[in-house]
Amino acid sequence: MKFTDAAIRALKPREERYIEWGEGSPGFGLRVSPQGRKSWVFMYRFDGKARMMTLGAFPTMTLSAARKAYATAFETVEQGEDPGASAVQKKKEERESPTIAQLADEYIERWAKIRKRSWTADRRALDYDVIPAWGKRKAKEITRRDVLDLLDEIANRGAPIQANRTLALISRMFNWAIERAILDVNPCFRVKAPAPEKKKDRVLSADEIKTFWRAFQDESLPIKPIVRLIIQMILITAQRKGEVVLMRWADIDRAEKIWTIPAEVAKNGRVHRVPLSDLALSLIDQAAEIVSKGQTCPLNEYVFKSPRGEGPCDPAAIARAVARNQAVLGADFTPHDLRRTAATHMTGMGVPRLTVSKILNHTEQEVTAIYDRYAYDSEKRQALESWAARLSEIVGDDVPASNVVPLRPAAG
């Protein structure tokens, strides 16, 4: 049969399935089912056996496309390979190729949970924006245009910085997939962040510190007492939010007035010693009172135990509490701004920048820095005690004396 579009469309179904073979093209045919479905086929011999493979369905695969597919398959046979086996393998790979939802799950389990304390933030971002848009699609099908459309959608709803964060997240996920031989390309390649990032230089003034600190004395403020203590502790110690919420009673030496942040908690992966002022110790005492209320065992493993369970408070909850109450707190700031505020005020008081850097536990390249765990303890203590005294001047309170409380959970 001479194949033309008109001749193909004129073929009618019969009681039995049949094949019309194309003139001048050995093994190239069109199969017609009793229901009228038409499929392009290629009949060939391989290893002495007759075989048939389906090239595609008409009219989805046009006559022109079918001829090209036939020519490719015919050439494959001529080269001593089985085109049908290749097609089967390709279909298998297509079936096993992960969707974005599957890739996201694997990324979280095999990479984020292992390397990031904040992996839950990745999970939330994927579930909120990425999975609803792409979840059922094959990961390898995502294009740069898809990435740009997704980022535009996030930015257009008034969340341009979140669009930046989403780009960084999915780019990291796709790169991980390339490392795992799941994908060959990253569709985020050369995609620029959709929004300019503001320089992070927010420092609270003395008046702003006084306003938000005194707002915490209002019991009607919709921020849980334990969360208020965490926010204050960040400002007093200049430590990171994630490190403060993971403070454990076992990490505190009351006699020496030292809080030791373990390597697995510290952002730079190194043990960090933080001298505790009386002001800091007074907050720890208040946390003990809050945690021990109504409990047989007075203290939990964590100083700042979550009100909802036995684990520590969720760092994201701290940020949300500040963001939702900025009008009452009298200033637009984030928990991390408090760490920068403490550092800036200390340098303004004459504390050497090197000492402040030691307090902040910034990464050092020197080999001795890894072993000299006790370096600058006295300088750090003097700086933090001076800062606590200055804070008390700002908020109008005397530095409170710390009450002695047990630092380990009682037996039973």
C-alpha positions in Angstrom: 0.0 0.0 0.0 1.2 3.5 -0.8 0.9 5.4 2.4 -0.7 8.9 2.2 -2.6 10.7 4.9 -5.8 10.3 2.9 -5.3 6.6 2.3 -4.5 6.0 6.0 -7.6 7.8 7.2 -9.7 5.8 4.7 -8.7 2.5 6.3 -11.7 0.9 8.0 -11.6 -1.5 11.0 -12.5 -5.2 10.4 -13.5 -7.9 12.7 -9.9 -9.0 13.1 -6.9 -6.8 13.5 -4.9 -6.4 10.3 -1.7 -4.7 9.0 -1.2 -2.7 5.8 2.4 -2.8 4.6 4.0 0.2 3.0 5.4 0.0 -0.5 9.2 0.1 -0.8 9.8 0.0 2.9 10.4 -3.6 4.1 8.7 -4.3 7.4 7.0 -0.9 7.7 3.3 -1.2 8.3 0.2 0.3 9.8 -1.8 -1.9 12.2 -5.6 -1.4 12.4 -7.6 -2.7 15.4 -11.2 -3.8 15.4 -11.9 -0.6 17.4 -10.3 1.5 14.6 -7.1 2.4 16.4 -4.1 2.7 14.1 -0.5 2.1 15.0 2.8 2.2 13.1 4.8 -1.0 13.3 8.1 -2.4 12.2 8.6 -6.1 11.4 12.2 -7.3 11.4 14.4 -10.3 12.1 17.0 -10.5 14.9 19.0 -13.5 15.9 17.1 -15.5 13.4 13.7 -14.7 14.9 10.9 -12.5 13.5 10.1 -9.6 15.8 7.7 -6.7 15.7 7.9 -3.3 17.5 5.3 -0.5 17.7 6.7 2.8 16.5 3.8 5.0 17.6 0.0 5.7 17.2 -1.5 7.5 14.3 -2.4 10.4 14.1 -0.3 11.4 17.1 2.7 10.1 15.2 2.3 11.5 11.7 3.3 9.7 8.5 6.5 11.8 8.3 7.5 11.1 11.9 6.7 7.4 11.4 9.0 7.2 8.4 11.8 8.7 10.4 11.3 6.3 13.3 11.2 3.4 10.9 14.5 4.5 9.2 16.2 4.8 12.6 14.9 1.3 13.7 15.9 -0.2 10.3 19.4 1.2 10.6 19.7 -0.2 14.2 19.0 -3.7 12.8 21.6 -3.2 10.1 24.1 -2.3 12.8 23.4 -5.6 14.5 21.4 -4.3 17.4 17.8 -5.0 18.5 15.7 -1.8 18.2 12.8 -3.4 20.1 15.0 -4.2 23.1 16.2 -0.5 23.1 12.6 0.7 23.0 11.7 -1.6 25.9 14.6 -0.4 27.9 13.7 3.2 27.2 10.1 2.6 28.3 11.4 1.0 31.5 13.7 3.9 32.2 10.8 6.3 31.6 8.6 4.4 34.0 11.3 4.4 36.7 12.3 8.0 36.2 11.3 9.8 39.4 8.6 12.5 39.6 9.4 15.7 41.3 7.5 14.5 44.4 9.6 11.3 44.5 12.8 13.3 44.0 11.9 15.7 46.7 11.3 12.9 49.2 14.6 11.3 48.3 16.5 14.6 48.6 15.0 15.2 52.0 15.8 11.7 53.3 19.2 11.2 51.8 20.7 14.7 51.9 18.8 17.4 53.8 18.0 15.4 57.0 21.7 14.3 57.2 23.3 17.7 56.6 20.9 20.4 57.6 19.4 21.1 61.0 16.9 23.3 59.2 15.8 20.5 56.8 12.1 21.0 57.9 12.3 24.4 56.2 13.2 22.7 52.9 10.4 20.3 53.4 7.8 23.1 54.0 9.0 25.1 50.9 8.9 22.0 48.7 5.4 21.1 49.9 4.1 24.7 49.7 5.3 25.7 46.2 7.1 23.0 44.3 5.1 19.9 44.8 1.7 21.5 44.0 3.1 22.9 40.7 5.4 20.0 39.6 4.8 17.0 41.9 3.4 14.6 39.3 5.8 15.6 36.5 9.0 13.7 35.7 12.0 15.5 37.2 13.9 15.2 33.9 11.0 17.0 32.1 11.4 20.3 34.1 12.8 23.0 32.0 14.3 26.4 32.6 11.1 28.0 31.5 9.2 25.9 34.2 11.6 27.3 36.8 11.2 30.9 35.7 7.4 30.5 35.7 7.4 29.0 39.2 9.6 31.8 40.6 7.5 34.5 38.9 4.4 33.0 40.5 6.0 33.1 44.0 7.3 36.7 43.5 4.0 37.9 42.1 2.1 36.9 45.2 4.3 39.3 47.1 7.1 36.9 48.3 10.2 37.8 46.2 12.7 36.8 48.8 10.9 33.4 49.2 11.3 33.1 45.4 15.1 33.5 45.9 15.1 30.9 48.6 13.1 28.5 46.5 15.5 28.9 43.6 18.4 28.1 45.8 16.6 25.0 47.2 15.5 23.4 44.0 18.9 24.2 42.4 20.6 22.3 45.3 18.1 19.5 44.9 18.7 19.2 41.1 22.5 19.3 41.6 22.2 16.5 44.2 20.2 14.5 41.6 23.0 15.0 39.1 25.5 13.7 41.7 23.4 10.7 42.2 23.1 10.0 38.5 19.3 10.6 38.6 19.5 13.6 36.2 21.9 14.8 33.6 21.2 18.6 33.8 20.0 21.2 36.2 17.2 23.3 34.8 18.1 26.1 37.2 21.4 26.6 35.4 22.0 30.4 34.8 18.6 31.3 36.3 19.1 34.4 38.3 17.5 35.2 41.6 14.3 37.1 40.9 14.7 39.7 43.6 17.6 41.8 44.9 18.6 40.8 48.4 18.7 43.5 51.0 22.0 43.8 52.8 21.7 42.3 56.2 22.8 45.2 58.4 19.7 45.7 60.7 20.8 46.8 64.2 18.3 47.7 66.9 18.9 51.0 68.7 18.8 51.3 72.5 15.3 52.7 72.3 14.1 49.8 70.2 15.7 47.3 72.5 14.0 48.9 75.5 10.6 48.9 73.8 10.6 45.2 72.7 12.1 44.1 76.1 9.5 45.9 78.1 6.7 44.5 75.8 7.7 41.1 77.0 6.6 42.1 80.5 3.0 42.3 79.3 1.4 38.9 80.1 -1.2 39.5 77.4 1.4 39.5 74.6 0.6 36.6 72.4 4.2 35.1 72.6 4.7 32.1 74.9 7.0 32.8 77.9 9.5 30.2 76.8 9.8 31.8 73.4 10.3 35.3 74.9 13.2 33.9 76.9 14.8 32.5 73.8 14.5 35.8 72.0 16.1 37.6 75.0 18.8 35.0 75.3 19.8 35.5 71.6 20.3 39.2 72.4 22.2 38.6 75.7 24.6 35.9 74.4 24.8 36.9 70.7 24.5 33.2 69.7 22.5 31.8 66.8 18.8 31.1 67.2 19.3 27.4 66.3 22.0 27.1 68.9 20.0 28.7 71.7 16.9 26.6 71.2 19.1 23.4 71.4 20.7 24.5 74.7 20.7 21.5 77.1 21.1 21.4 80.8 24.1 19.0 80.3 25.8 21.7 78.3 25.8 24.2 81.2 28.5 24.4 83.9 26.9 26.5 86.6 29.9 26.7 88.8 32.1 28.0 85.9 29.2 29.9 84.4 29.9 28.5 81.0 27.6 27.2 78.2 29.4 24.7 75.9 27.8 24.4 72.5 28.6 20.9 71.1 30.2 20.6 67.7 27.1 18.9 66.3 25.0 22.0 67.2 27.5 24.8 66.3 27.1 26.0 62.8 30.8 25.8 62.0 31.0 22.3 63.5 33.4 23.2 66.3 32.8 23.2 70.1 32.1 26.7 71.3 32.2 28.0 74.9 29.9 30.9 75.8 30.5 32.6 79.2 27.1 33.2 80.9 26.4 36.6 82.6 24.1 36.8 85.6 21.5 38.1 83.3 21.8 35.1 81.0 21.7 32.8 84.1 18.5 34.5 85.3 16.8 33.6 82.0 17.9 30.0 82.4 16.4 30.0 85.9 13.1 31.3 84.5 13.1 28.6 81.8 13.6 26.0 84.6 10.5 27.4 86.4 8.4 27.3 83.3 9.5 23.8 82.3 9.1 22.3 85.8 5.6 23.6 86.5 3.2 20.7 87.1 5.9 18.0 86.4 7.2 15.4 88.8 10.6 15.5 87.1 11.5 19.2 87.3 13.7 19.6 84.2 13.7 18.3 80.6 16.8 17.6 78.6 16.4 21.0 76.9 16.5 24.3 78.7 13.9 25.8 76.3 11.6 22.9 76.0 8.8 23.1 73.5 5.3 23.7 75.0 4.0 21.1 72.6 6.3 18.2 73.4 9.5 16.9 75.0 11.8 18.3 72.4 13.2 21.8 72.0 11.3 24.7 70.6 11.0 24.9 66.9 13.4 27.6 65.6 10.8 28.6 62.9 8.3 29.3 65.7 10.7 31.9 67.1 10.9 33.8 63.8 7.1 33.6 63.4 6.5 35.0 66.9 8.7 38.0 66.2 7.2 38.6 62.7 3.6 38.4 63.9 4.1 40.8 66.8 6.3 43.5 65.3 3.7 46.2 65.8 3.6 45.4 69.5 7.3 45.0 69.8 7.8 48.4 68.3 10.5 47.4 65.7 10.9 45.5 62.5 13.5 42.9 63.2 14.3 39.2 63.0 15.9 37.0 65.6 19.2 37.0 63.7 19.1 40.9 63.8 19.4 40.5 67.6 22.7 38.7 67.3 24.0 41.4 65.0 22.7 44.0 67.4 24.6 42.5 70.3 27.8 42.4 68.3 27.5 45.9 67.0 26.7 47.4 70.5 29.7 45.5 72.0 32.1 46.9 69.4 30.6 50.3 70.0 31.4 49.9 73.7 35.1 49.3 72.8 35.2 45.5 72.7 37.8 44.5 70.2 36.5 43.0 67.0 38.5 39.9 67.4 36.9 39.3 70.8 33.4 39.8 69.3 34.3 37.4 66.5 35.3 34.8 69.1 31.9 35.3 70.8 30.1 34.9 67.5 32.1 31.7 66.8 33.0 32.8 63.4 35.0 30.2 61.4 38.8 30.4 61.8 41.3 28.9 59.4 44.2 28.5 61.8 45.0 24.9 62.8 45.4 26.0 66.4 41.8 27.3 66.5 40.6 23.7 66.3 42.4 22.7 69.4 42.5 25.9 71.5 39.0 25.5 72.8 39.5 27.8 75.8 41.1 30.7 73.9 39.7 34.1 74.8 37.4 32.8 77.6 38.3 35.7 79.9 38.0 38.3 77.1 34.6 36.8 76.1 33.4 36.8 79.7 34.4 40.4 80.3 32.7 41.5 77.0 29.5 39.6 77.7 29.2 40.8 81.3 29.8 44.4 80.1 27.1 43.9 77.5 24.7 42.5 80.1 25.3 45.5 82.3 24.7 47.8 79.3 21.5 45.9 78.5 20.3 46.5 82.0 20.9 50.2 81.7 19.0 50.3 78.4 15.9 48.5 79.7 16.1 50.2 83.1 16.6 47.2 85.3 19.4 46.1 87.6 21.2 42.9 86.5 19.3 40.2 88.4 21.1 37.8 90.7 20.7 34.2 89.6 18.9 31.7 91.8 20.5 28.3 92.1 18.4 25.6 90.6 19.2 22.0 89.8 20.7 21.7 86.3 19.9 18.0 85.7 16.6 16.2 85.7 15.8 14.6 89.0 15.6 10.8 89.1 12.2 9.4 88.5 
